[in-house]
């Protein structure tokens, strides 16, 4: 293979030294590269900080979601406990012979707080389709009141009892 020949005359090729202009261009190019590298490092740091911010917001949102789930679980447990108390009292009234008490209040300690249970019984005046009056039907209303997190909560149930 043949070497490519330069277009410069031979005497210029032998004695060619880099000029000051050539060095200043190299120096400017080097400075430009250093500036680009530094700006790229700052951009990478900016990306990392932005990523950490997004991660922190996600963790805070996840923590709040877990807190809401815990509160919902506690409220559900309270509601189930009160429904069980109301159902037990309703069965007691239905199975006890005789007339239910007109008014009765009791406090039940569940271990998670005190529930106030109020009972009201009112005779109902009902009529058959042919106009005859039905006697002995009593409407009983049970109301449970309790406090959860400083807020008053209540749940009520109404049912009928037939007594002669």
RODO-2510 file (C-alpha; in nm, 4 decimals, decimal comma):
residues 164
     n   res          X          Y          Z
     1     x     0,0000     0,0000     0,0000
     2     x     0,1148     0,3438    -0,0719
     3     x     0,1166     0,6203     0,1779
     4     x    -0,0955     0,9198     0,1105
     5     x     0,1147     1,2185     0,0237
     6     x     0,0720     1,5519     0,1841
     7     x     0,0028     1,8530    -0,0310
     8     x     0,2431     2,0680     0,1611
     9     x     0,5898     2,1149     0,0203
    10     x     0,8575     1,9034     0,1840
    11     x     1,0390     2,1865     0,3600
    12     x     0,7175     2,2966     0,5375
    13     x     0,6287     1,9463     0,6469
    14     x     0,9564     1,8854     0,8204
    15     x     0,9650     2,2032     1,0213
    16     x     0,6001     2,2425     1,1100
    17     x     0,5537     2,3295     1,4802
    18     x     0,2213     2,3886     1,6509
    19     x     0,1385     2,7547     1,6713
    20     x     0,0076     2,9469     1,9689
    21     x    -0,3285     2,9704     1,7983
    22     x    -0,3418     2,5909     1,7828
    23     x    -0,2668     2,5631     2,1583
    24     x    -0,5285     2,8204     2,2506
    25     x    -0,7888     2,6301     2,0482
    26     x    -0,6973     2,3072     2,2306
    27     x    -0,7126     2,4883     2,5608
    28     x    -1,0569     2,6311     2,4776
    29     x    -1,1792     2,2893     2,3687
    30     x    -1,0512     2,1358     2,6937
    31     x    -1,2185     2,4065     2,8997
    32     x    -1,5442     2,3496     2,7122
    33     x    -1,5290     1,9753     2,7843
    34     x    -1,4618     2,0382     3,1518
    35     x    -1,7566     2,2775     3,1678
    36     x    -1,9823     2,0195     3,0015
    37     x    -1,8684     1,7494     3,2437
    38     x    -1,9320     1,9740     3,5422
    39     x    -2,2779     2,0678     3,4180
    40     x    -2,3549     1,6991     3,3592
    41     x    -2,2571     1,6213     3,7194
    42     x    -2,4884     1,8967     3,8441
    43     x    -2,7677     1,7598     3,6274
    44     x    -2,7121     1,4125     3,7731
    45     x    -2,7291     1,5557     4,1247
    46     x    -3,0483     1,7367     4,0291
    47     x    -3,1939     1,4112     3,9007
    48     x    -3,1016     1,2316     4,2220
    49     x    -3,2631     1,5033     4,4339
    50     x    -3,5758     1,4939     4,2201
    51     x    -3,5875     1,1149     4,2532
    52     x    -3,5509     1,1390     4,6312
    53     x    -3,8316     1,3946     4,6436
    54     x    -4,0630     1,1670     4,4458
    55     x    -3,9659     0,8712     4,6654
    56     x    -4,0309     1,0719     4,9843
    57     x    -4,3738     1,1839     4,8617
    58     x    -4,4570     0,8224     4,7781
    59     x    -4,3486     0,7001     5,1221
    60     x    -4,5537     0,9711     5,2949
    61     x    -4,8598     0,8808     5,0858
    62     x    -4,8079     0,5127     5,1657
    63     x    -4,7836     0,5925     5,5379
    64     x    -5,1082     0,7871     5,5266
    65     x    -5,2794     0,5035     5,3410
    66     x    -5,1673     0,2545     5,6062
    67     x    -5,2901     0,4919     5,8779
    68     x    -5,6304     0,5193     5,7065
    69     x    -5,6515     0,1400     5,6813
    70     x    -5,5754     0,1061     6,0511
    71     x    -5,8450     0,3617     6,1396
    72     x    -6,0970     0,1855     5,9168
    73     x    -6,0117    -0,1461     6,0809
    74     x    -6,0650    -0,0039     6,4294
    75     x    -6,3947     0,1584     6,3273
    76     x    -6,5094    -0,1684     6,1715
    77     x    -6,4222    -0,3568     6,4911
    78     x    -6,6156    -0,1000     6,6995
    79     x    -6,9149    -0,1288     6,4684
    80     x    -6,9101    -0,5094     6,4838
    81     x    -6,8833    -0,5002     6,8639
    82     x    -7,1842    -0,2673     6,8929
    83     x    -7,3908    -0,4727     6,6465
    84     x    -7,3195    -0,7820     6,8523
    85     x    -7,4283    -0,6071     7,1733
    86     x    -7,7506    -0,4858     7,0076
    87     x    -7,8236    -0,8316     6,8645
    88     x    -7,7660    -0,9975     7,2039
    89     x    -7,9977    -0,7530     7,3784
    90     x    -8,2628    -0,8011     7,1082
    91     x    -8,2535    -1,1797     7,1588
    92     x    -8,2812    -1,1303     7,5378
    93     x    -8,5923    -0,9171     7,4942
    94     x    -8,7495    -1,1539     7,2432
    95     x    -8,6918    -1,4643     7,4562
    96     x    -8,7815    -1,3150     7,7955
    97     x    -9,1453    -1,3840     7,8853
    98     x    -9,3595    -1,0881     7,9836
    99     x    -9,3681    -0,7296     7,8712
   100     x    -9,0368    -0,5598     7,7917
   101     x    -8,9347    -0,2611     8,0046
   102     x    -9,0783     0,0698     7,8810
   103     x    -8,7427     0,2464     7,9300
   104     x    -8,4171     0,1018     8,0404
   105     x    -8,0611     0,2287     8,0264
   106     x    -7,7457     0,0329     8,0906
   107     x    -7,3721     0,0835     8,0501
   108     x    -7,1612    -0,1935     7,9040
   109     x    -6,7844    -0,1917     7,9407
   110     x    -6,6350    -0,3620     7,6371
   111     x    -6,2718    -0,3171     7,7359
   112     x    -6,2380    -0,0635     7,4541
   113     x    -6,4726     0,1922     7,6070
   114     x    -6,8149     0,2188     7,7642
   115     x    -7,1239     0,1760     7,5484
   116     x    -7,4516     0,3244     7,6746
   117     x    -7,7469     0,1109     7,5744
   118     x    -8,0940     0,2709     7,5841
   119     x    -8,4154     0,0741     7,5414
   120     x    -8,7597     0,2163     7,4664
   121     x    -9,0751     0,0090     7,4247
   122     x    -9,3946     0,1584     7,2813
   123     x    -9,7214    -0,0323     7,2244
   124     x    -9,8234    -0,0237     6,8590
   125     x   -10,1806     0,0199     6,7490
   126     x   -10,2231    -0,1895     6,4378
   127     x   -10,5334    -0,3016     6,2519
   128     x   -10,6104    -0,5994     6,0347
   129     x   -10,7400    -0,5532     5,6811
   130     x   -11,0953    -0,6068     5,8043
   131     x   -11,0559    -0,3346     6,0712
   132     x   -11,0023    -0,5437     6,3869
   133     x   -10,7377    -0,4089     6,6216
   134     x   -10,4295    -0,6109     6,6990
   135     x   -10,3224    -0,5903     7,0598
   136     x   -10,0042    -0,7004     7,2273
   137     x    -9,7617    -0,5760     6,9612
   138     x    -9,4803    -0,3681     7,1066
   139     x    -9,2186    -0,1753     6,9102
   140     x    -8,8817    -0,1886     7,0864
   141     x    -8,6003     0,0501     6,9933
   142     x    -8,2461    -0,0153     7,1134
   143     x    -7,9903     0,2641     7,0813
   144     x    -7,6194     0,2283     7,1537
   145     x    -7,4090     0,5407     7,2122
   146     x    -7,0305     0,5474     7,2486
   147     x    -6,7363     0,7762     7,1929
   148     x    -6,4579     0,7054     6,9448
   149     x    -6,1685     0,9471     6,9014
   150     x    -6,3582     1,2294     7,0704
   151     x    -6,6586     1,1939     6,8376
   152     x    -6,9932     1,0598     6,9541
   153     x    -7,1123     0,7512     6,7678
   154     x    -7,4535     0,5839     6,7778
   155     x    -7,6321     0,2875     6,6275
   156     x    -7,9979     0,1922     6,6660
   157     x    -8,2190    -0,1047     6,5914
   158     x    -8,5998    -0,1300     6,6065
   159     x    -8,8044    -0,4499     6,6140
   160     x    -9,1501    -0,5756     6,7139
   161     x    -9,2400    -0,8111     6,9969
   162     x    -9,5768    -0,9827     7,0331
   163     x    -9,6992    -1,0406     7,3892
   164     x   -10,0474    -1,1425     7,5035
***
